[in-house]
Amino acid sequence: MVLLLALALGAAALLHTTRNFAMTADTTELISPDLDWRRQRAAFSLAFPQYTDSILVVIDAATPEQAEAAAAMLAARLQVEPRHVRRAWLPEGGPFFERYGLLLLPLPEVQAVLERLIAAQAFLGPLAADPGLRGVLTTVSTMLEGIRRGDANLGEIRPVMTALAGAFEAAAEGRPAHFSWRRLMAGEPSKPGDARRFVLVQPVLDFGALEPGAAVSAAIRAAAQELGLQPTRGVTVRLTGAVPLADEEFATLAQDAVPMTTAMLLALLGILWLAVRSTRYVFAILATTLLGLVLTTGLGLLVIGRFNLISVAFIPLFVGLGIDFAIQVAVRSQAERRAHPQMEQALAAAGAGLGGSLALAAAAVAAGFFAFLPTSYVGVSELGAIAGLGMGIAFVMSLTVLPALLVLLRPKADRGAAPGSSLLEPAEAAVRRHRAWVLRAGGLAAIASVALLPWLRFDFDPLHLRNPQAESMATLADLLADPDRTPNTIDILAPSLAEADALARRTGALQEVSRAMTLSSFIPSEQTEKLVLVEDAAMLLGPTLEPGLRPPAPSDAELVQQLRKTARDLRDVTDAPDQPASAEAGRLAAALDQLAGGPASVRAAAEAAVTEPLTVLLQQVASLLRAGPVSREMLPPNLVADWITSDGRARILVFPRGKTDDNAHLRRFSEAVQSIAPAATGTPIIIREAGDSIVLAFLQASALSALSIAVLLGVALRRATDVVLAMLPMLLSGLLTLGSCVLLDEPLNFANIIALPLLLGMGVAFNIYFVSAWRAGENELVHASLMRAVVFSALTTATAFGALWISSHPGTASMGRLLMIALGWELAVTLLFRPALLAQLPAGGALVLRSDRAL
């Protein structure tokens, strides 16, 4: 009847779970929205929703021209994906920047750019008149003619020959051929990131899925594939930003799920069998735990309504502590069968002996979990509520369903060795002989651990917990290395543009700030001087760039003839005194001969390599030469909407100076900005404030847990000395764990700190078991069935959840490492310190245990 009732409740819980299961992957819901920094972020997100949960598409191409064309095509293509994309735009491009972008540069740079264009006039004229491969070859021949006349030397055109030779060799050999006129005309080596462009996407997310942005990311990749934006064509498309980072974290966890689950199950089964030496006992324990997990899941959904990314950790918490309760009952019942052969009698005796300590342990552990309820860390607060309820379920199941299953399964009684373990006898003997030394060693270890606590680190950067090999993280690492494009910026919301400009000037003067931008940053300074330079250049270059009627395209035979002619012209100058330039001339001549002797397809590839970027260059030059005065009214509406709200509030974007991937530097940067603008928000502030909020939440919960557990133990045990004896081993194992973290350079972080509730729960439960047994007058604690149950309970949890260590996800692996460290110390304290603490050596020299049957 007990089992049927439990199965009926389990079926009802399972039905409720399947009908009402809900889980949010929205990380913004993990911390209370009532905190000041959360309200500030929410206010900014409400004002500029396009920057919330966005996807940054990073396009890297072989040339700047190719990157710009790819970004423009992809943005236009994504704009017709309303099912997945709300908006897609070029944050650094578009018609406005093509025409007026030059004016946004400092005056000396504007002058330098225009002087280079004027110097290239003789070069640009023939190309504009015939913008194809024939025109390029004609231009090269013209330059060579000037060299033969002595008007120039071969070294001056060496960069042109080198760049053309590389592109033509690739085309002749059937490889992707790339050529950049912009780099060639810049007259300097290409800079990192000069062929990188961005598309910013505001996606439509599905927060009911574990990967809310998976569909959007797939649509972006499909669009890029459709447009031919592939590495084989010299274009790489990568995704990063808040959405891909979160999605790929789930993907990494899913990738490791099978090996980790397999390792957990094997470890669980192996240690359980060693603990009870009976397949039927193992089955009963696992069935009880699984049914309890189903009930806890249903009750959690009923009370909370949904799970979050943190609260789902109730599963390992319940399994670890639920199995502990079940192992205690199972091992004690096996021990009782020596005096009570009938299973029913053995179970009744086990319940009578363990019921009080199990009830107290479950209540204390639940109180520890419920201590997280008042904190601002909503993720762990909900975890505490569900896990606390789960402890009640685990307790009831261990004293009802587990005995019912054991009665029905009738496992054979073990008539072999004593229920303890012969492996523990050396430890028991050592504790007997060296009790004083064990206590002294424990005290010294505690003092040493306390001394190490100032060096305990908390890694506030959540990026350190992500897989560095994932595309989104690798891309973000590239961006962090670029101070002009770092995502570690701060946003400030000002009441008006005038106030934003004033605040930007004050913020920009800070030592920690490189620059502060507002909408006014897109209205060029020194426009009169710059426009005079532009007008002068336009008068000189205008006729050159508008040659009138262009000649018809050449036939393939004519193109072959032109290739061979240019190759001959190049060989005529290979005896020039400039040997490196002469070598490049010979190399280019050989490439032209290859093109002339190859099929028409290689010549078409060569033409595309030089003419496509040439078309882009000529269009951009013509556009920037048409620049005129820029006023606030001329700014594009989309650009204005990215900086000014409909009610006139203005955005300030602040960039850090120096290293943008250093946490200490970013903390100083955020504190400096907030000293002027307390309502500022942004990644550096969010990381710092979230870390501080989580640490404060755990400190509050730890203090409240310790207080509630101490009060509960005081009420149950009714003696301050016993409460201290119950709390001291837990305090020692906690200090040893934190001290080991310092020595092993294992910082606490947002992931492994979630393991602390499990460690707290097991430490409290173990202490209560031993103190209860000690008060009941049991002796030989190290060799008793209680010790066997505790040791195997700890081993089960350690080996099962230590399998997290094998994860390729850094956060999950750090949780596994911390669990192994903590449970290792818990075992050491259980085997050595706790029995020594409870033992008392009288004057006669025999080791006895104080007895108190008040429980």
SULWO-V462089 format. One record per residue. N is the residue number from 0. SS is DSSP state (a for helix, b for strand, c for the rest). PSI is psi in degrees with one decimal (none if undefined). OMEGA is omega in degrees with one decimal (999 if undefined). Layout:
n: (N,N)
ss: (SS,SS)
psi: (PSI,PSI)
omega: (OMEGA,OMEGA)
This chain:
n: (0,1,2,3,4,5,6,7,8,9,10,11,12,13,14,15,16,17,18,19,20,21,22,23,24,25,26,27,28,29,30,31,32,33,34,35,36,37,38,39,40,41,42,43,44,45,46,47,48,49,50,51,52,53,54,55,56,57,58,59,60,61,62,63,64,65,66,67,68,69,70,71,72,73,74,75,76,77,78,79,80,81,82,83,84,85,86,87,88,89,90,91,92,93,94,95,96,97,98,99,100,101,102,103,104,105,106,107,108,109,110,111,112,113,114,115,116,117,118,119,120,121,122,123,124,125,126,127,128,129,130,131,132,133,134,135,136,137,138,139,140,141,142,143,144,145,146,147,148,149,150,151,152,153,154,155,156,157,158,159,160,161,162,163,164,165,166,167,168,169,170,171,172,173,174,175,176,177,178,179,180,181,182,183,184,185,186,187,188,189,190,191,192,193,194,195,196,197,198,199,200,201,202,203,204,205,206,207,208,209,210,211,212,213,214,215,216,217,218,219,220,221,222,223,224,225,226,227,228,229,230,231,232,233,234,235,236,237,238,239,240,241,242,243,244,245,246,247,248,249,250,251,252,253,254,255,256,257,258,259,260,261,262,263,264,265,266,267,268,269,270,271,272,273,274,275,276,277,278,279,280,281,282,283,284,285,286,287,288,289,290,291,292,293,294,295,296,297,298,299,300,301,302,303,304,305,306,307,308,309,310,311,312,313,314,315,316,317,318,319,320,321,322,323,324,325,326,327,328,329,330,331,332,333,334,335,336,337,338,339,340,341,342,343,344,345,346,347,348,349,350,351,352,353,354,355,356,357,358,359,360,361,362,363,364,365,366,367,368,369,370,371,372,373,374,375,376,377,378,379,380,381,382,383,384,385,386,387,388,389,390,391,392,393,394,395,396,397,398,399,400,401,402,403,404,405,406,407,408,409,410,411,412,413,414,415,416,417,418,419,420,421,422,423,424,425,426,427,428,429,430,431,432,433,434,435,436,437,438,439,440,441,442,443,444,445,446,447,448,449,450,451,452,453,454,455,456,457,458,459,460,461,462,463,464,465,466,467,468,469,470,471,472,473,474,475,476,477,478,479,480,481,482,483,484,485,486,487,488,489,490,491,492,493,494,495,496,497,498,499,500,501,502,503,504,505,506,507,508,509,510,511,512,513,514,515,516,517,518,519,520,521,522,523,524,525,526,527,528,529,530,531,532,533,534,535,536,537,538,539,540,541,542,543,544,545,546,547,548,549,550,551,552,553,554,555,556,557,558,559,560,561,562,563,564,565,566,567,568,569,570,571,572,573,574,575,576,577,578,579,580,581,582,583,584,585,586,587,588,589,590,591,592,593,594,595,596,597,598,599,600,601,602,603,604,605,606,607,608,609,610,611,612,613,614,615,616,617,618,619,620,621,622,623,624,625,626,627,628,629,630,631,632,633,634,635,636,637,638,639,640,641,642,643,644,645,646,647,648,649,650,651,652,653,654,655,656,657,658,659,660,661,662,663,664,665,666,667,668,669,670,671,672,673,674,675,676,677,678,679,680,681,682,683,684,685,686,687,688,689,690,691,692,693,694,695,696,697,698,699,700,701,702,703,704,705,706,707,708,709,710,711,712,713,714,715,716,717,718,719,720,721,722,723,724,725,726,727,728,729,730,731,732,733,734,735,736,737,738,739,740,741,742,743,744,745,746,747,748,749,750,751,752,753,754,755,756,757,758,759,760,761,762,763,764,765,766,767,768,769,770,771,772,773,774,775,776,777,778,779,780,781,782,783,784,785,786,787,788,789,790,791,792,793,794,795,796,797,798,799,800,801,802,803,804,805,806,807,808,809,810,811,812,813,814,815,816,817,818,819,820,821,822,823,824,825,826,827,828,829,830,831,832,833,834,835,836,837,838,839,840,841,842,843,844,845,846,847,848,849,850,851,852,853,854)
ss: (c,a,a,a,a,a,a,a,a,a,a,a,a,a,a,a,a,a,a,a,c,c,b,c,c,c,a,a,a,a,c,c,c,c,c,a,a,a,a,a,a,a,a,a,a,a,a,c,a,a,a,c,c,b,b,b,b,b,b,b,b,c,c,a,a,a,a,a,a,a,a,a,a,a,a,a,a,a,c,c,c,c,c,c,b,b,b,b,b,c,c,c,c,c,a,a,a,a,a,a,a,a,a,a,c,c,a,a,a,a,a,a,a,a,a,a,a,a,a,c,a,a,a,a,a,a,a,a,a,c,c,c,a,a,a,a,a,a,a,a,a,a,a,a,a,a,a,a,a,c,c,c,c,a,a,a,a,a,a,a,a,a,a,a,a,a,a,a,a,a,a,a,c,c,c,c,c,c,c,c,a,a,a,a,a,a,c,c,c,c,c,c,c,c,c,b,b,b,b,b,b,b,b,c,c,c,c,c,c,c,c,c,c,a,a,a,a,a,a,a,a,a,a,a,a,a,c,c,c,c,a,a,a,c,b,b,b,b,b,b,c,a,a,a,a,a,a,a,a,a,a,a,a,a,a,a,a,a,a,a,a,a,a,a,a,a,a,a,a,a,a,a,a,a,a,a,c,c,a,a,a,a,a,a,a,a,a,a,a,a,a,a,a,a,a,a,a,a,a,a,a,a,a,a,c,c,b,c,c,c,a,a,a,a,a,a,a,a,a,a,a,a,a,a,a,a,a,a,a,a,a,a,a,a,a,a,c,c,c,c,c,c,a,a,a,a,a,a,a,a,a,a,a,a,a,a,a,a,a,a,a,a,a,a,a,a,a,a,a,a,c,c,c,c,c,c,c,a,a,a,a,a,a,a,a,a,a,a,a,a,a,a,a,a,a,a,a,a,a,c,a,a,a,a,a,a,a,a,a,c,c,c,c,c,c,c,c,c,c,c,c,a,a,a,a,a,a,a,a,a,a,a,a,c,a,a,a,a,a,a,a,a,a,a,a,a,a,a,a,a,a,a,a,a,a,c,c,b,c,c,c,a,a,a,a,c,c,c,c,c,a,a,a,a,a,a,a,a,a,a,c,c,c,c,c,c,c,c,c,b,b,b,b,b,c,c,a,a,a,a,a,a,a,a,a,a,a,a,c,c,c,c,b,b,b,b,b,c,a,a,a,a,c,c,c,c,a,a,a,a,a,a,a,a,a,a,a,a,a,a,a,a,a,a,a,c,c,c,c,c,c,c,c,c,c,a,a,a,a,a,a,a,a,a,a,a,a,a,a,a,a,c,c,c,c,c,c,c,a,a,a,a,a,a,a,a,a,a,a,a,a,a,a,a,a,a,a,c,c,a,a,a,a,a,a,a,a,a,a,a,a,a,a,a,a,a,a,a,a,a,a,a,a,a,c,c,c,c,c,c,c,a,a,a,c,c,a,a,a,a,a,c,c,b,c,c,c,c,c,b,b,b,b,b,b,b,c,c,c,c,c,c,a,a,a,a,a,a,a,a,a,a,a,a,a,a,c,c,c,c,b,b,a,a,a,a,a,a,a,a,a,a,a,a,a,a,a,a,a,a,a,a,a,a,a,a,a,a,a,a,a,a,a,a,a,a,a,c,c,a,a,a,a,a,a,a,a,a,a,a,a,a,a,a,a,a,a,a,a,a,a,a,a,c,c,c,c,b,c,c,c,a,a,a,a,a,a,a,a,a,a,a,a,a,a,a,a,a,a,a,a,a,a,a,a,c,c,c,c,c,c,c,c,c,a,a,a,a,a,a,a,a,a,a,a,a,a,a,a,a,a,a,a,a,a,a,c,c,c,a,a,a,a,a,a,a,a,a,a,a,a,a,a,a,a,a,a,a,a,a,a,a,a,a,a,a,a,a,b,b,b,c,c,c,c,c,b,b,b,c,c,c,c,c,c)
psi: (-39.8,-46.0,-41.6,-42.4,-42.5,-41.5,-36.5,-44.1,-39.9,-40.8,-40.2,-41.7,-40.5,-40.1,-43.4,-38.5,-46.4,-32.3,-28.8,11.7,131.7,138.3,132.9,133.3,10.6,107.3,-20.1,-16.6,2.3,-18.6,144.4,132.1,-4.0,-9.0,149.1,-46.6,-29.0,-39.4,-37.5,-41.5,-40.3,-38.5,-41.6,-42.1,-35.5,-35.5,-39.2,75.0,-19.5,-17.7,3.2,131.4,51.4,166.7,127.4,115.8,118.2,120.1,118.1,128.5,172.4,-29.0,157.4,-39.4,-41.0,-38.7,-42.0,-42.2,-41.1,-44.0,-42.6,-43.3,-43.9,-41.7,-42.9,-39.2,-39.7,-22.3,-18.4,27.6,61.0,-22.5,-27.8,-23.5,124.9,-41.2,144.0,129.5,165.5,105.1,-18.3,11.9,-169.9,171.2,-38.6,-47.2,-31.6,-35.9,-40.2,-0.7,-35.4,-36.7,-18.0,-12.9,158.8,153.7,-44.0,-36.1,-37.4,-45.7,-42.2,-41.8,-47.1,-35.1,-38.3,-38.9,-42.1,-39.1,-26.5,11.8,-45.3,-26.5,-40.1,-31.6,-57.6,-33.9,-39.2,-33.6,-32.3,78.5,59.0,-172.4,-37.4,-42.4,-37.5,-45.6,-38.8,-40.5,-42.1,-45.4,-38.5,-42.1,-37.5,-34.4,-40.5,-34.2,-41.2,-31.3,-9.7,8.6,-19.1,174.8,161.4,-30.6,-28.1,-28.9,13.1,-43.7,-37.0,-46.5,-40.5,-47.5,-43.6,-39.6,-43.1,-44.1,-42.9,-35.3,-43.8,-43.0,-42.5,-30.8,3.4,12.6,160.4,128.8,130.2,142.1,139.3,114.8,-32.0,-46.8,-38.5,-42.0,-19.4,-26.4,20.4,160.0,149.7,145.6,151.4,130.5,0.8,-17.6,34.6,130.4,163.3,147.5,124.3,129.0,128.9,105.3,165.6,113.6,152.8,93.6,-3.7,-9.2,155.0,-27.2,86.3,-28.1,10.7,-43.3,-39.1,-45.7,-41.4,-38.6,-38.8,-44.9,-37.9,-40.0,-41.8,-40.6,-41.6,-35.9,-0.2,22.0,85.0,154.2,-32.7,-18.8,13.0,11.3,128.5,129.1,121.3,152.1,138.3,-173.3,176.3,-41.4,-53.7,-34.3,-46.1,-42.1,-43.7,-23.7,-43.1,-39.5,-40.4,-43.4,-41.5,-35.2,-35.4,-2.4,-44.4,-53.9,-37.1,-43.7,-41.9,-46.3,-41.5,-47.6,-43.0,-43.6,-42.3,-48.8,-42.9,-49.0,-37.8,-42.6,-40.1,-32.2,-41.5,-13.6,39.1,125.9,-36.2,-39.4,-43.6,-44.6,-43.6,-41.4,-46.5,-40.8,-42.4,-43.6,-43.0,-43.3,-39.5,-35.3,-39.6,-44.6,-40.8,-39.5,-46.9,-42.6,-37.8,-43.2,-35.5,-38.9,-47.4,-35.6,-25.3,163.4,159.0,-176.5,-23.9,-42.3,-20.1,-11.9,-3.5,-22.1,-56.4,-31.3,-46.5,-44.5,-46.2,-49.0,-32.4,-42.4,-34.0,-48.2,-43.3,-40.5,-39.6,-47.7,-43.9,-49.2,-39.7,-38.8,-36.3,-40.0,-39.8,-22.2,-12.1,-31.9,-23.2,90.4,-33.9,134.4,-42.7,-44.0,-40.4,-39.8,-39.2,-41.4,-39.9,-40.7,-40.1,-37.8,-32.3,-19.3,-46.0,-45.9,-36.8,-42.0,-43.2,-40.7,-45.7,-41.6,-41.4,-43.2,-42.7,-40.9,-38.7,-40.2,-41.9,-17.4,-17.5,-11.6,-41.5,-4.6,164.4,-5.5,87.5,-38.0,-47.6,-29.9,-46.3,-35.0,-44.5,-40.1,-47.7,-44.9,-37.2,-43.5,-37.1,-31.9,-37.9,-41.8,-44.9,-40.4,-49.1,-41.5,-39.3,-23.9,3.5,-67.0,-43.4,-48.9,-39.0,-43.6,-41.2,-36.8,-41.1,-37.0,-25.8,60.5,148.0,147.1,142.8,109.7,13.1,-132.0,171.3,155.5,-10.0,-128.1,129.5,-23.4,-22.6,-8.3,-42.2,-38.2,-40.1,-42.6,-40.8,-40.1,-41.0,-44.5,-33.9,38.4,-46.7,-40.2,-36.6,-43.3,-41.2,-43.2,-41.1,-42.2,-43.7,-40.2,-38.0,-43.0,-43.4,-39.2,-40.6,-39.6,-27.4,-15.7,-35.0,-21.2,3.0,128.6,146.2,117.5,107.6,-12.2,110.3,-17.8,-25.8,-12.1,0.3,159.5,113.5,-15.5,-13.4,147.8,-44.8,-37.9,-41.8,-39.4,-42.7,-38.3,-38.6,-42.5,-36.2,-25.9,-8.5,106.4,-23.0,-14.5,17.5,141.3,-7.6,63.3,168.8,138.9,139.6,138.4,117.7,154.3,-28.3,167.8,-38.3,-44.5,-33.7,-42.3,-42.2,-42.9,-34.9,-38.7,-41.8,-42.2,-41.6,-20.4,-7.8,146.2,-31.2,-2.9,134.5,-41.2,157.2,128.1,147.8,-175.0,-31.1,-18.1,-16.8,5.3,108.9,146.1,162.8,43.2,-38.9,-50.2,-42.4,-41.4,-30.6,-44.0,-41.4,-42.3,-41.1,-45.2,-38.2,-37.9,-36.1,-40.0,-19.9,-54.5,-32.9,-40.4,-6.5,73.2,-8.5,-140.0,128.6,149.7,156.5,155.3,142.5,156.2,168.9,-37.1,-40.7,-35.5,-40.6,-42.7,-42.5,-37.3,-45.3,-38.0,-46.3,-36.7,-41.3,-41.0,-37.6,-39.8,-25.0,-19.9,9.7,-6.4,17.2,152.4,-24.1,95.5,-45.2,-42.6,-37.5,-39.6,-39.6,-34.9,-43.9,-37.6,-44.8,-39.3,-42.0,-39.2,-38.7,-37.4,-38.9,-44.9,-41.7,-34.6,-7.6,-178.2,167.8,-26.7,-35.9,-33.6,-35.5,-39.4,-41.3,-40.1,-42.8,-36.9,-35.5,-28.6,-34.4,-49.2,-27.5,-40.5,-42.7,-45.2,-48.0,-38.2,-41.9,-41.7,-44.4,-37.5,-46.3,-25.5,-9.8,9.5,144.6,-169.9,143.1,129.5,170.9,-36.7,-20.4,-12.9,139.3,143.5,-40.6,-38.9,-43.3,-41.6,-23.4,-7.7,-19.9,132.1,169.4,-25.0,11.8,-3.2,147.7,147.0,139.7,128.6,122.3,129.2,141.8,155.8,142.9,-150.6,124.6,2.6,18.7,121.6,-42.0,-40.5,-41.3,-33.3,-44.9,-38.5,-49.0,-39.6,-38.5,-43.8,-42.0,-20.5,-25.3,-38.2,86.1,-25.7,11.3,155.5,174.3,169.9,-49.2,-38.6,-42.5,-44.7,-45.5,-48.7,-38.4,-43.9,-45.9,-40.1,-41.3,-43.0,-44.6,-40.9,-42.2,-35.0,-43.7,-45.9,-38.3,-45.7,-43.9,-37.5,-49.5,-42.2,-46.9,-39.6,-41.6,-42.4,-44.1,-44.2,-37.7,-41.2,-40.2,-42.7,-25.1,27.2,124.7,-36.9,-41.9,-34.8,-43.3,-42.5,-32.1,-29.4,-29.8,-48.6,-37.9,-40.6,-41.8,-47.3,-35.5,-43.8,-42.1,-37.4,-47.6,-38.0,-39.6,-35.4,-37.6,-48.4,-34.6,4.9,49.0,91.5,153.4,148.9,-177.5,-22.5,-56.0,-15.3,-20.2,-20.1,-18.8,-39.4,-37.7,-44.1,-41.0,-46.1,-45.9,-40.3,-44.2,-46.1,-47.8,-43.9,-42.3,-40.6,-48.1,-42.9,-38.3,-44.3,-39.6,-42.1,-29.3,-1.6,10.1,141.1,175.6,54.8,-35.6,-34.6,3.0,171.1,-29.4,-45.8,-39.9,-44.8,-43.1,-45.1,-46.2,-29.1,-45.9,-41.5,-39.6,-48.1,-42.4,-47.0,-35.7,-52.2,-13.5,-16.9,-17.2,-23.0,-28.8,-4.5,144.5,-5.6,117.0,-39.0,-45.7,-42.9,-38.7,-33.8,-42.7,-41.9,-44.4,-39.5,-43.6,-42.1,-48.6,-44.4,-28.8,-44.4,-34.6,-40.3,-43.6,-44.7,-39.0,-42.5,-28.1,-64.2,-45.8,-47.6,-38.2,-35.9,-37.1,-17.9,154.2,129.5,106.9,-179.5,-31.4,-15.6,-9.1,141.9,123.3,171.3,132.5,144.5,137.7,114.8,27.8,-26.7,none)
omega: (177.7,-178.1,178.9,178.7,179.5,179.1,177.9,177.0,178.2,178.4,178.5,178.9,179.7,178.6,178.3,-179.1,-178.0,-178.2,-171.5,-177.4,178.4,177.5,177.5,175.3,-179.1,-176.6,179.5,-179.2,-176.3,-179.5,-175.0,177.8,-177.8,177.9,-175.9,-176.0,175.3,178.5,178.5,178.0,179.7,178.9,178.4,179.9,177.8,180.0,-178.4,-176.8,-177.9,-179.5,-179.5,179.3,-178.3,175.1,177.3,176.8,-178.2,-177.5,175.0,-177.7,179.8,-178.6,176.6,-179.3,-179.7,179.3,-179.4,179.6,-179.2,-179.7,-179.6,-179.8,-177.1,179.0,179.1,-179.3,-178.4,179.0,178.4,176.4,-173.8,179.9,-177.2,-170.7,173.8,-178.4,174.1,-177.0,-179.8,-177.3,-179.3,-175.4,-178.2,-176.7,-178.0,-177.9,177.8,-176.6,-172.6,-176.2,180.0,-177.9,-179.9,177.9,173.9,-176.1,178.7,179.7,176.7,-179.8,-178.6,-179.8,-178.0,177.3,177.6,178.6,-179.8,179.1,-179.3,-175.9,-179.5,180.0,-175.8,-176.0,179.8,-179.7,178.2,179.8,-178.5,-172.6,177.7,-179.5,177.8,179.1,178.6,-179.5,177.6,179.4,179.1,179.6,178.3,179.0,179.3,176.9,177.1,177.9,-179.8,178.4,-179.5,179.7,-179.1,175.9,-173.8,-179.1,-177.9,-179.3,179.6,178.6,179.1,-178.2,-179.7,-178.0,179.3,179.9,179.4,-179.2,-176.4,176.0,179.5,179.7,-178.6,-179.0,177.3,177.2,175.8,-177.7,-177.3,-178.4,-179.4,174.2,179.9,178.5,-178.6,-177.7,178.0,177.4,179.4,-179.2,179.2,-178.9,176.0,177.9,-178.7,176.0,179.1,177.5,-174.3,166.5,179.3,-174.1,171.7,-169.7,168.9,-172.3,176.2,-176.9,173.5,179.5,178.1,176.1,-172.8,-177.0,-175.5,-178.3,179.8,179.7,178.5,179.2,178.6,-179.3,178.5,178.6,178.6,178.7,-179.6,-179.3,179.4,178.9,-173.3,177.6,-179.9,177.4,175.7,-178.2,176.8,179.7,179.4,-178.7,172.8,-174.5,-174.5,-175.2,178.1,178.8,179.6,-178.8,-177.8,174.2,176.2,179.9,178.0,178.6,179.3,179.6,-178.3,-172.1,-176.2,179.8,-179.6,179.5,178.3,179.2,179.4,-176.8,178.8,178.8,-179.3,-179.4,-178.0,-177.6,177.3,-179.7,176.7,-178.2,-172.3,177.3,-179.3,178.7,-178.6,175.4,179.8,179.8,-178.5,-179.9,-178.5,179.5,178.1,-179.1,-179.8,179.1,177.4,178.5,177.3,179.7,-180.0,178.5,179.1,179.9,178.1,177.8,-179.7,-175.2,-174.1,179.2,178.7,175.8,172.8,-174.7,-179.8,-173.5,176.8,176.1,174.7,-178.8,177.0,177.3,-178.7,-179.4,-178.0,-176.9,176.3,177.1,177.3,178.7,-178.0,178.9,178.6,-179.5,-176.7,-177.9,178.7,178.7,175.9,178.2,-177.5,-179.0,174.9,177.0,-178.7,-174.7,-179.7,-177.2,-178.3,-179.9,179.9,179.7,178.2,179.0,178.9,178.3,179.2,-178.2,-174.3,-171.2,-178.3,-178.1,177.4,179.6,180.0,179.0,-179.9,-180.0,-179.0,179.4,178.0,177.6,177.2,178.3,-179.0,178.8,178.6,-175.4,-176.6,-174.4,179.9,179.5,-172.0,-179.0,-179.6,176.0,177.6,174.9,-179.9,179.8,-177.6,-179.2,178.0,175.7,179.7,179.1,175.6,178.3,-179.2,178.7,-179.2,-178.8,-177.1,-179.3,178.5,-175.1,179.9,175.3,179.4,178.5,-178.9,177.4,-179.1,-176.6,178.4,176.5,-178.2,177.2,179.1,-178.2,-175.4,-174.4,178.9,-174.2,177.2,177.5,178.4,178.7,-177.6,-178.7,176.9,178.2,179.3,179.5,179.8,177.9,179.3,-173.9,-169.8,-176.8,-177.7,179.9,178.6,179.8,178.1,179.5,177.5,178.5,178.7,178.5,178.5,179.3,179.0,179.8,177.6,179.3,-179.3,-173.6,178.0,179.9,176.7,-177.2,168.7,-179.7,-175.4,-173.3,-179.6,179.6,179.4,-179.2,-176.5,-178.9,-177.5,179.6,179.0,-175.5,-176.7,-179.4,179.1,178.4,179.3,177.9,176.1,-178.4,179.8,179.4,-178.9,-175.9,-179.3,-176.4,-178.5,174.6,-179.2,179.5,-179.7,177.2,176.6,179.2,-179.1,-177.3,-178.4,179.8,179.9,178.4,177.6,179.1,179.3,179.6,177.9,178.2,178.7,-179.0,-179.3,179.7,179.9,-179.1,-176.8,-174.0,176.6,176.4,176.9,-174.6,169.7,176.7,179.6,178.1,-179.7,171.7,-170.6,172.3,178.0,-175.2,-177.1,-178.8,-178.5,-178.0,174.5,178.2,-179.7,-179.7,177.4,179.6,-179.7,178.5,-179.0,-172.9,-175.8,179.1,-179.0,-175.7,177.9,-171.9,-178.0,-175.1,-179.6,-179.2,178.3,-179.9,-178.6,172.0,-179.6,179.3,178.0,179.5,177.3,179.5,179.9,178.1,-177.9,179.3,-179.4,177.3,177.9,179.0,179.6,-178.7,178.3,-176.7,-177.5,176.5,178.8,-178.6,178.6,-173.8,178.4,178.8,178.3,178.4,179.0,176.6,177.6,178.7,179.1,178.1,179.1,179.3,178.9,176.7,177.2,179.0,-179.3,-178.0,-178.0,177.5,-178.0,-177.8,-179.3,177.5,176.6,178.4,179.3,179.9,179.4,-177.4,-175.8,-174.0,179.9,175.8,178.0,178.0,178.5,-178.3,-177.7,177.7,-178.9,178.8,179.4,-178.7,-177.3,177.5,176.1,-178.3,176.8,-179.7,-179.9,176.7,179.8,-177.1,-177.2,-176.3,-178.7,-179.1,179.8,177.7,179.0,-178.8,177.6,-176.3,-177.8,176.9,-179.0,179.0,172.1,177.4,-171.7,180.0,172.3,179.0,-173.4,-179.6,179.2,174.7,176.3,-175.8,-178.0,179.7,-179.9,-174.5,-179.2,179.2,-180.0,176.7,177.8,178.6,-177.9,179.4,179.3,-179.5,-179.0,175.3,177.1,-177.9,-176.3,-177.6,-179.5,177.8,-177.7,-173.9,-179.7,-179.6,-179.0,179.9,-178.7,-176.6,178.4,177.8,179.1,-179.6,-178.4,178.0,178.5,179.7,-180.0,176.1,177.8,-178.6,179.1,178.9,-179.7,177.4,-179.1,-179.6,-177.8,178.7,179.4,178.5,-180.0,178.5,178.7,178.8,-176.3,-174.7,174.6,176.5,-174.7,-179.5,-178.9,177.1,178.2,179.2,179.6,-175.2,-173.9,-179.8,178.0,177.8,-179.4,-179.3,177.2,178.5,178.8,177.6,-178.9,176.5,177.8,177.3,178.1,-176.6,-178.3,-178.7,179.1,-176.5,169.1,179.7,-176.2,-177.6,-172.0,176.9,177.3,178.7,-175.4,176.6,178.0,-179.4,176.9,-178.6,-178.8,179.2,178.8,-177.8,-178.9,-178.8,-179.0,179.0,-174.5,179.3,178.1,178.1,179.6,178.6,-179.4,175.6,177.9,176.9,-176.9,-176.8,-176.7,-174.8,-174.7,178.0,178.0,179.7,178.4,-179.5,-178.6,-178.3,-177.7,174.0,178.5,179.6,179.0,-179.7,-176.8,-177.4,-179.0,-176.1,171.0,176.2,175.4,-177.1,-175.7,-178.1,173.6,177.4,-174.3,-179.3,179.0,178.6,178.9,176.0,177.4,179.6,-178.7,177.1,-179.7,178.5,-175.5,-179.2,173.6,177.0,178.1,176.4,179.8,178.2,-180.0,-176.0,-171.1,-168.9,-174.1,176.3,179.0,-179.7,-177.1,-179.1,179.1,-176.6,-179.2,-175.4,-177.8,176.0,180.0,-178.0,179.2,177.2,177.2,-176.9,175.6,-174.7,-177.8,-175.3,999)
